[in-house]
Amino acid sequence: MEVVHRGGVIRRLREELPMGWQVTALGAVATVVAVLAPAIVLTVGLFLWARRQGWPSSRMRNVTAFLLVTWLFAFTMQVWQVGWPETLHVLTEAFRLLLSGHVDWANTVGVLAVVEVPLAAVAAWVVLRRQEVRMMQSTHPRRAMRWQQRTNKNRRNAALRRARQEITPMSRLSGLVVLGQLYREERPREQLVWEYLRARHPVYLGVTDEELNRHVTLTGQTGAGKTELLKRLTAGWTEARWRTYGPKSSQGLSGSPDGRASGGAASPRPLTIFVDAKGGEQSAELAFEWANTMEAIGLAPERVGVFPFQDGLNMWRLPPAQLVETIHELAKTEHRFYDTLQRGLLRLVLEAPNVRPPANSVEFLRRIDPQQLRDAWDGHPSRVAQLNQMAQSGTLATDLILLDDLFGTLGYDFDAQRSIQDFDALFVSLPGTEKNRVAAAKAKLLVELLKYELTHGARREVLFVFDEWSAVAEGVDVLQLLQTARSLGGRVVLSAQSYATLGRSEQEVRRILSVMGGGHLVMAGTQVEEWAKLAGTRFRAEVGAHLAGESHVGEGTLRMQPQFTVSPDELRQLPERDVVRIKDGAVQFGTVVKLDATRRLPSKAIHRHPWRQITTAGPVSSWWRLGEERRELVRRMVPQLTAGPSKNEG
């Protein structure tokens, strides 16, 4: 059998073919090389660039579709203007000039690029999609794992580059509150063909106001970046709501909107409250840093509060009935009899008919006077009889001392100072674990004030952010606040260091999560298995093969196996300021961009708003004098109350 080598075949064809055929064949080969070589180079370049960005094939498909539509439009316009013969002549002339070595950037490279670029984009998309499918069904698990790790790393690096090159917005016109740069998405199931063709690829990780209205949780260990995320979330929500805040929603001196002016159609004035429950030395630094950020985005400085370092709140705005329950909850004793008497005394003092409610703690304690109370309740025999029993038993002096101690514990923070309605942004710092009793008392009173503002705040949109709420979770029923806020349109974000510290028990944590329908934000931590369970599972193809070393030597197997949508190891190994958002089985990975006020001009939505500055009511009384007046009052009244009833009283 004669063996003919390739070189011999080519030589024989060259000898036997006429010169004209040889020239034609050479021209055809040169033309193919001239067309394909640039297309191959462009294909490799586009593929490597897409891999460096970590693009999925569906995003490369979007670029390809855009280029094809652009090419088709340009080609149609060319044919429509000059006709098909002239268009074909332009293309052939460009190829002729290229083959002859006469390169003209306008008539050669520009014309050929119209053909080469769409071909290269299509080829790059096909190669990228084929690689994705091959890695998903690969019989080499290590290779597939390394490919996935490189893809995820490239996506995150691309997000970090975007964060350095651009100023990440705080919110979008759609109302999205931007938390950072999005670099990865995982779905609970594989995409269908139509879903793949319609896939969109957002670049920002965020939450909508509707999702915040259903409440959101945030967990992460110390140093994971929770505070930075909360600062960006509060600034973004403030800007987004001010963009929709109607100028007709004007407010009076107390800060409550004028319903007649707004007609009930304009969006209410937003209020952002950041509660830091962990306390410590860094709390003051964080408070003023947050306040400076809120002023930098455009809020009026006099309407940005820092509690308790610079501003105080007024607990005496609460309705008498609610104030009775609040003070009794803070000052009650374990003895049931005296506990009942104390509640009765509070009702006598605060619910007296035709008497103005007390404006501060001194006025409250001054009214624990038997004669004043008898005059106030004249015409109510049952109340007067109850008062006489207290005066005879001597419990009035005990309650006076007990309530004075309570007000001393609370300090001046809640005593006749500013209303929450005076603020557009308020930072609240609680003592946290340093003083558990003080923190629990202030947290309870703060929750009551927040609930009151929701129910009587005349339609203000409120965002409550509780950072490290677990520090005071033992003394506060947060479930009641969540349920009240949800029914009245308040948004609540609960932050803790782990899944377990969201509540006092496993049952309470589950009840809290059942209320949080807006999703969960998870940062690096140790107790992350429960979050992986909440993200759910998906079916993945698991390939098995008979291997000798890393070579396939036998038949393989393929089975569908449930896997976590996001594995616990991925959550544990999250870099600093990276966050995973879990909602309805979908998982999004993003990196939080630090909010730098020095790189941002004031938000136009806030700074140019006609109702940015309105008059505030300010403190009700001179709070710095209340402590001395209260001590003098107790020193004078205790001997009178312990002396027993006088003859006239008997």
C-alpha positions in Angstrom: 0.0 0.0 0.0 1.4 3.4 -1.1 1.5 6.0 1.7 1.3 9.5 0.4 2.4 12.3 2.8 0.6 15.6 3.0 3.6 17.4 1.6 3.6 15.1 -1.4 -0.2 15.7 -2.1 0.3 19.4 -2.0 3.3 19.2 -4.3 1.4 17.0 -6.8 -1.6 19.4 -6.7 0.7 22.3 -7.3 2.3 20.5 -10.3 -0.9 19.2 -11.8 -3.3 22.2 -11.3 -3.2 25.0 -13.8 -1.7 28.3 -12.8 -5.1 30.0 -12.7 -6.5 27.4 -10.2 -3.4 27.8 -8.1 -3.8 31.5 -7.9 -7.5 31.2 -7.1 -6.8 28.7 -4.3 -4.0 30.8 -2.9 -6.3 33.8 -2.9 -9.1 31.9 -1.2 -6.7 30.6 1.5 -5.3 34.1 2.0 -8.8 35.6 2.2 -9.9 33.0 4.8 -6.8 33.7 6.9 -7.2 37.4 6.6 -10.8 37.1 7.8 -10.4 34.5 10.5 -7.1 35.5 12.0 -8.3 38.9 13.3 -11.6 37.2 14.4 -9.6 34.5 16.3 -7.5 37.2 18.0 -10.6 39.2 18.9 -12.3 36.0 20.2 -9.4 35.1 22.4 -9.2 38.7 23.7 -13.0 38.9 24.4 -12.9 35.5 26.1 -9.9 36.4 28.4 -11.5 39.8 29.2 -14.8 38.1 30.1 -13.0 35.6 32.3 -11.0 38.3 34.1 -14.3 40.1 34.9 -15.9 36.8 36.0 -18.8 37.2 33.6 -21.3 34.4 33.2 -22.0 33.4 29.6 -25.5 35.0 29.8 -23.8 38.4 30.2 -21.5 37.8 27.3 -24.7 36.9 25.4 -26.1 40.3 26.1 -23.0 42.0 24.7 -23.1 39.7 21.6 -26.8 40.6 21.1 -26.1 44.3 21.3 -23.2 44.0 18.8 -25.3 42.0 16.4 -28.3 44.4 16.6 -25.9 47.3 16.0 -24.3 45.5 13.1 -27.6 44.6 11.5 -28.8 48.2 11.9 -25.6 49.6 10.3 -25.7 47.1 7.5 -29.4 47.8 6.8 -28.7 51.6 6.7 -25.8 51.0 4.4 -27.8 48.9 1.9 -30.7 51.3 2.1 -28.6 54.3 1.3 -26.2 53.0 -1.4 -27.7 49.7 -2.5 -26.5 46.1 -2.3 -23.9 46.3 -5.2 -22.1 49.3 -3.7 -22.1 47.7 -0.3 -20.6 44.5 -1.6 -18.1 46.5 -3.6 -17.0 48.3 -0.4 -16.4 45.0 1.4 -14.5 43.4 -1.5 -12.3 46.5 -2.0 -11.5 46.4 1.7 -10.3 42.8 1.5 -8.4 43.5 -1.7 -6.5 46.4 -0.1 -5.8 44.2 3.0 -4.4 41.3 0.8 -2.3 43.7 -1.2 -0.7 45.2 1.9 -2.3 48.6 1.6 -3.8 49.1 5.0 -6.2 52.1 5.3 -7.6 52.6 8.7 -10.8 54.2 7.4 -11.5 52.0 4.4 -9.9 48.8 5.5 -9.7 48.3 9.2 -12.9 50.2 9.9 -14.9 48.3 7.3 -13.6 44.9 8.3 -14.2 45.6 12.0 -17.9 45.8 11.2 -17.6 42.1 10.2 -14.9 40.8 12.5 -16.3 42.1 15.9 -19.7 40.5 15.7 -18.1 37.2 14.6 -15.6 37.3 17.5 -18.3 38.2 20.0 -20.5 35.2 18.9 -17.4 32.9 19.0 -16.4 34.1 22.5 -20.0 33.6 23.8 -20.1 30.0 22.4 -16.7 29.2 23.9 -17.6 30.7 27.3 -20.9 28.9 27.4 -19.3 25.6 26.4 -16.7 25.9 29.1 -19.5 26.5 31.7 -21.4 23.4 30.7 -18.2 21.3 30.5 -17.1 22.4 34.0 -20.6 21.6 35.5 -20.5 18.1 34.0 -16.8 17.5 34.3 -15.4 14.1 35.4 -12.5 16.0 36.9 -13.9 17.5 40.2 -10.7 19.2 41.2 -10.4 21.0 37.8 -14.1 22.1 38.0 -13.6 23.3 41.6 -10.5 25.3 40.7 -12.4 26.8 37.8 -15.3 27.9 40.0 -12.9 29.3 42.6 -11.1 31.4 39.9 -14.4 32.6 38.6 -15.7 33.7 42.0 -12.3 35.4 42.7 -12.4 37.2 39.4 -15.9 38.4 40.0 -15.0 39.8 43.4 -11.9 41.5 42.1 -13.9 43.1 39.4 -16.4 44.4 42.0 -13.5 45.9 44.0 -12.1 47.6 40.9 -15.5 49.1 40.2 -15.7 50.3 43.8 -12.3 52.1 43.4 -13.0 53.6 40.0 -16.5 55.0 40.7 -18.5 56.6 43.5 -21.0 53.9 44.4 -24.4 55.6 44.7 -26.3 55.5 48.0 -29.6 54.7 46.2 -31.2 54.5 42.8 -34.1 56.3 41.2 -36.1 53.0 41.5 -35.9 53.3 45.3 -33.2 50.6 45.7 -31.0 51.2 48.8 -27.5 50.3 47.6 -25.3 48.4 50.0 -22.3 47.7 47.8 -21.1 46.1 44.6 -22.7 42.8 43.6 -20.4 40.1 42.3 -22.3 36.8 42.5 -25.8 35.3 42.5 -26.9 31.8 43.2 -30.4 30.5 42.5 -32.2 27.5 44.1 -32.7 25.9 40.7 -31.1 25.9 37.3 -32.3 28.5 34.8 -34.7 27.4 32.1 -33.9 28.3 28.5 -36.2 31.4 28.4 -34.9 32.5 31.8 -31.3 32.2 30.5 -32.2 34.3 27.5 -33.9 37.0 29.6 -31.3 37.0 32.4 -30.2 40.4 33.8 -27.0 41.2 35.6 -27.3 44.0 38.2 -24.0 45.5 39.5 -25.3 46.8 42.8 -26.3 44.8 45.9 -29.2 46.4 47.7 -32.6 46.2 49.3 -35.9 47.9 48.4 -38.1 49.9 50.7 -40.8 47.3 50.4 -38.3 44.7 51.7 -37.2 46.9 54.6 -40.9 47.4 55.4 -41.1 43.7 56.0 -38.0 43.9 58.3 -34.4 42.6 57.8 -31.8 40.9 60.0 -28.0 41.4 59.9 -25.5 39.1 61.6 -21.7 39.0 61.7 -18.9 38.7 64.1 -16.9 41.6 65.5 -14.8 43.2 62.7 -16.9 41.8 59.8 -18.1 45.3 58.8 -21.6 45.4 60.2 -21.4 49.0 61.3 -20.2 50.2 57.8 -23.1 48.3 56.2 -25.6 49.9 58.6 -24.2 53.4 57.9 -24.6 52.9 54.2 -28.1 51.4 54.6 -29.3 54.3 56.7 -27.8 56.9 54.4 -29.2 55.2 51.3 -32.7 54.8 52.8 -32.7 58.4 53.9 -31.8 59.6 50.4 -34.3 57.3 48.7 -37.3 58.4 50.9 -36.4 62.1 50.7 -36.5 61.7 46.9 -40.2 60.8 47.2 -41.0 63.1 50.2 -43.6 65.5 48.9 -43.2 69.2 49.6 -46.8 69.4 50.7 -46.0 67.2 53.7 -45.0 70.3 55.7 -44.6 70.0 59.5 -45.3 72.4 62.3 -43.1 73.2 65.2 -43.6 69.8 66.8 -42.6 68.1 63.6 -45.9 66.5 62.8 -47.2 66.8 59.2 -50.1 69.0 58.4 -52.7 66.6 57.1 -54.8 69.4 55.6 -51.9 70.7 53.5 -50.8 67.3 52.3 -54.2 66.0 51.6 -53.1 62.6 52.5 -51.4 62.1 49.1 -47.9 63.2 49.7 -45.2 61.0 51.1 -44.5 61.6 54.8 -41.3 63.0 56.1 -38.7 60.3 56.7 -37.0 59.7 60.1 -33.9 57.5 60.5 -33.1 56.1 64.0 -29.8 54.3 64.6 -29.7 52.5 68.0 -26.3 51.3 69.2 -26.9 48.9 72.1 -23.4 47.7 72.7 -22.1 50.9 74.4 -18.4 51.2 75.3 -15.8 53.8 74.6 -16.3 53.7 70.8 -20.0 54.5 71.0 -19.5 58.3 71.2 -17.0 58.2 68.3 -19.4 56.1 66.2 -22.3 58.4 67.1 -20.7 61.6 65.9 -19.2 59.9 62.9 -22.7 58.7 61.9 -24.1 62.2 62.6 -21.4 63.8 60.4 -22.3 61.4 57.6 -26.0 62.2 57.8 -25.2 66.0 57.7 -22.8 65.4 54.8 -25.6 63.9 52.7 -27.7 67.0 53.2 -29.7 66.8 56.4 -30.0 70.0 58.4 -27.5 69.9 61.3 -30.2 71.0 63.9 -32.3 68.1 62.9 -29.6 65.5 63.4 -29.5 64.2 67.0 -26.9 62.3 69.1 -28.4 60.7 72.2 -27.4 61.0 75.0 -24.1 62.7 74.3 -25.6 65.9 72.8 -29.4 65.6 72.8 -32.0 64.1 75.1 -35.6 62.8 74.6 -38.8 63.7 76.4 -40.6 60.7 77.9 -43.4 62.9 79.2 -44.9 63.2 75.7 -46.3 59.7 76.2 -50.1 59.6 76.9 -50.9 59.2 80.6 -52.1 55.6 80.3 -49.0 54.5 78.4 -46.8 56.5 80.8 -48.4 54.7 83.8 -47.5 51.3 82.3 -44.0 52.4 81.3 -43.0 53.8 84.6 -44.6 50.9 86.5 -42.7 48.4 84.3 -39.5 50.1 85.2 -40.0 50.7 88.9 -42.2 47.8 90.0 -41.3 45.6 92.9 -41.6 41.8 93.3 -44.1 42.2 96.1 -47.6 41.9 94.5 -49.4 44.0 97.2 -47.0 47.0 96.9 -46.9 46.5 93.2 -50.6 47.0 93.0 -50.4 50.1 95.2 -47.7 51.6 93.1 -49.7 51.2 89.9 -52.6 52.9 91.7 -50.4 55.8 92.7 -49.2 56.3 89.2 -52.7 56.5 87.9 -53.7 59.0 90.6 -50.8 61.2 89.7 -50.8 60.9 85.9 -54.5 60.5 85.1 -55.9 63.2 87.3 -58.9 64.9 85.6 -58.7 68.5 84.6 -55.0 68.7 85.5 -52.2 69.2 83.0 -49.8 66.2 82.8 -46.4 66.7 84.4 -43.7 68.1 82.1 -40.7 66.7 83.9 -39.7 64.4 86.8 -39.8 67.3 89.4 -43.4 68.1 88.6 -44.2 64.4 88.7 -42.7 63.9 92.2 -44.2 67.2 93.5 -47.7 65.8 92.8 -47.2 62.9 95.2 -48.8 65.0 97.8 -52.0 63.7 99.5 -53.7 67.1 99.6 -53.0 68.0 96.0 -54.3 64.6 94.9 -57.5 64.9 97.0 -58.2 68.2 95.3 -57.5 66.8 91.9 -59.8 63.8 92.4 -62.6 65.7 94.2 -65.9 64.1 93.2 -64.3 60.6 92.8 -64.9 58.9 96.1 -63.3 55.6 95.2 -60.0 57.3 94.1 -60.0 59.4 97.3 -60.5 56.3 99.4 -57.6 54.6 97.6 -55.4 57.6 98.3 -56.3 57.7 102.0 -55.3 54.0 102.3 -51.9 54.8 100.7 -51.3 57.8 103.0 -52.2 55.7 106.1 -50.0 52.8 105.1 -47.0 55.0 104.6 -46.2 53.6 101.1 -46.2 57.1 99.5 -42.8 57.9 100.9 -41.5 54.5 99.7 -42.8 55.1 96.2 -41.3 58.6 96.2 -37.9 57.3 97.0 -38.2 54.4 94.6 -39.3 56.7 91.7 -36.6 59.2 92.5 -34.1 56.4 92.2 -35.6 55.4 88.9 -35.2 58.9 87.5 -31.7 59.1 88.8 -31.0 55.8 87.0 -32.4 57.3 83.7 -30.5 60.5 84.3 -31.5 63.5 82.2 -31.7 61.5 79.0 -35.5 61.2 78.9 -36.4 64.1 81.2 -38.2 67.0 79.5 -35.9 67.3 76.6 -36.6 67.1 72.8 -39.3 65.2 71.0 -38.3 62.5 68.5 -40.4 64.6 66.0 -37.7 67.3 66.2 -35.2 65.0 64.3 -34.7 63.7 60.8 -31.9 61.4 61.9 -31.3 60.3 65.5 -28.4 58.2 66.9 -29.2 56.5 70.2 -26.5 55.0 72.3 -27.3 52.6 75.2 -24.9 51.6 77.9 -25.1 47.9 76.8 -23.3 45.3 78.8 -21.5 47.9 81.0 -24.6 48.7 83.0 -27.2 46.0 82.3 -29.9 47.5 84.6 -29.5 51.0 83.2 -29.4 49.7 79.6 -32.5 47.6 80.1 -34.5 50.5 81.6 -33.4 52.9 78.8 -34.1 50.4 76.1 -37.6 49.7 77.4 -38.4 53.4 77.6 -36.9 53.9 74.2 -39.1 51.2 72.7 -42.2 52.8 74.2 -41.3 56.1 72.7 -40.7 54.5 69.3 -44.0 52.7 69.5 -45.7 56.0 70.4 -44.2 57.8 67.5 -45.4 55.0 65.2 -49.0 55.3 66.5 -49.2 59.0 67.0 -46.4 60.4 64.8 -48.8 61.5 62.1 -47.6 59.4 59.3 -43.8 59.7 59.5 -41.9 57.1 57.7 -39.5 55.6 60.2 -36.5 53.3 59.9 -35.3 51.7 63.1 -31.8 50.2 63.0 -30.8 48.3 66.2 -27.1 47.4 66.2 -26.0 44.7 68.7 -29.6 44.4 70.0 -28.5 41.2 71.8 -26.8 43.3 74.5 -30.3 44.4 75.9 -32.4 41.6 74.5 -32.9 40.1 78.0 -34.9 43.0 79.2 -36.9 44.1 76.1 -39.7 42.4 74.2 -38.6 43.1 70.7 -41.3 41.0 69.1 -43.9 43.5 70.3 -42.0 46.3 68.6 -41.6 44.3 65.4 -45.3 43.5 65.2 -46.3 47.1 66.0 -43.8 48.5 63.5 -45.0 46.1 60.8 -48.6 47.0 61.2 -48.0 50.7 61.1 -45.4 50.8 58.3 -42.2 51.2 60.3 -39.0 49.5 59.0 -36.9 47.6 61.5 -33.3 46.2 61.0 -32.0 43.9 63.7 -28.3 43.4 64.0 -26.5 40.8 66.2 -23.2 38.9 66.2 -24.7 35.5 65.5 -27.9 33.6 64.9 -28.3 32.6 68.5 -28.0 36.1 69.9 -30.9 37.5 68.0 -33.2 36.4 70.9 -33.1 35.0 74.4 -33.9 31.4 73.3 -34.1 29.3 70.2 -37.8 29.6 70.2 -37.7 33.4 70.3 -35.1 33.5 67.5 -37.4 31.5 65.3 -40.4 33.7 66.2 -38.3 36.8 65.3 -37.2 35.3 62.0 -40.8 34.4 61.2 -41.6 38.2 61.3 -38.5 39.2 59.3 -39.9 38.8 55.7 -37.5 41.2 54.0 -34.5 38.9 53.9 -31.3 38.3 55.9 -27.9 39.8 55.6 -25.1 37.6 56.7 -21.4 38.5 57.2 -18.5 36.5 58.3 -19.1 34.5 61.5 -18.9 31.1 63.2 -22.5 30.1 63.7 -23.6 30.1 60.1 -25.2 26.7 59.6 -28.7 28.0 60.3 -28.3 30.6 57.6 -27.2 28.0 55.1 -30.3 26.1 55.9 -32.5 29.2 55.4 -30.9 29.6 52.0 -32.2 26.2 51.0 -30.8 23.5 48.7 -30.7 22.9 45.0 -30.2 19.8 42.9 -26.8 19.5 41.2 -25.4 16.9 38.9 -22.8 14.8 40.7 -20.4 13.0 38.4 -18.7 9.8 39.4 -16.0 8.0 37.4 -13.4 5.2 37.6 -10.1 6.8 37.9 -6.5 5.7 37.9 -4.7 8.7 39.3 -6.5 11.5 37.4 -7.1 9.5 34.2 -10.6 8.2 33.4 -10.3 4.4 33.0 -13.9 3.1 33.2 -17.6 3.8 33.1 -18.9 6.8 35.0 -22.1 7.6 36.9 -24.3 10.7 37.0 -26.8 11.5 39.7 -28.8 14.5 40.9 -27.8 15.3 44.5 -29.2 18.1 46.8 -26.6 20.6 47.9 -26.7 23.8 49.9 -27.2 26.9 47.7 -24.5 28.5 49.8 -22.3 26.3 51.9 -21.5 27.1 55.6 -17.8 27.2 54.7 -18.3 30.0 52.3 -20.1 32.0 55.0 -17.3 31.4 57.5 -14.6 32.4 55.1 -16.2 35.7 53.8 -13.7 38.5 53.6 -14.1 41.7 55.6 -17.0 43.8 54.5 -18.4 41.1 52.3 -22.1 40.3 52.8 -24.4 37.6 51.6 -28.1 38.4 51.2 -30.6 35.5 51.6 -34.2 35.9 50.5 -36.7 33.4 49.1 -33.9 30.9 48.4 -31.9 33.3 46.3 -28.4 34.2 47.4 -26.5 37.3 46.5 -22.8 38.0 47.3 -21.6 41.6 47.5 -18.8 43.7 49.0 -19.9 46.7 51.0 -18.3 50.0 49.8 -17.3 52.3 52.7 -19.3 55.5 52.7 -16.8 58.3 52.4 -18.5 61.7 52.8 -15.4 63.5 51.6 -15.9 62.0 48.1 -19.6 62.9 47.8 -21.4 66.1 47.4 -24.6 66.6 49.4 -27.5 64.6 47.9 -29.6 66.9 45.6 -32.7 65.1 46.8 -32.1 66.3 50.3 -30.0 69.4 50.1 -32.3 71.1 47.6 -35.5 70.0 49.1 -37.8 72.9 50.0 -38.7 71.5 53.4 -35.2 70.5 54.5 -35.1 73.0 57.3 -38.1 73.5 59.6 -38.3 75.0 63.0 -37.7 72.6 65.9 -39.5 72.8 69.3 -36.3 72.2 71.4 -36.2 71.1 75.1 -39.3 71.6 77.2 -37.4 72.8 80.3 -33.9 73.4 81.7 -32.8 69.8 82.2 -29.6 70.7 84.0 -31.5 72.1 87.0 -33.8 69.1 87.4 -31.4 66.9 89.4 -30.8 69.5 92.1 -34.5 70.4 92.3 -35.5 66.7 92.6 -33.0 66.1 95.4 -34.3 69.1 97.3 -37.9 68.1 96.7 -37.3 64.5 98.0 -35.4 65.8 101.1 -38.4 68.0 102.0 -41.3 65.7 101.1 -40.1 62.4 102.7 -40.5 63.6 106.3 -43.9 64.9 105.5 -45.1 61.6 104.0 -43.6 59.5 106.8 -45.2 61.6 109.5 -48.6 59.9 108.9 -52.0 61.5 108.2 -52.9 64.7 110.0 -56.0 65.2 112.0 -57.7 67.1 109.2 -56.9 64.2 106.8 -58.4 61.7 109.2 
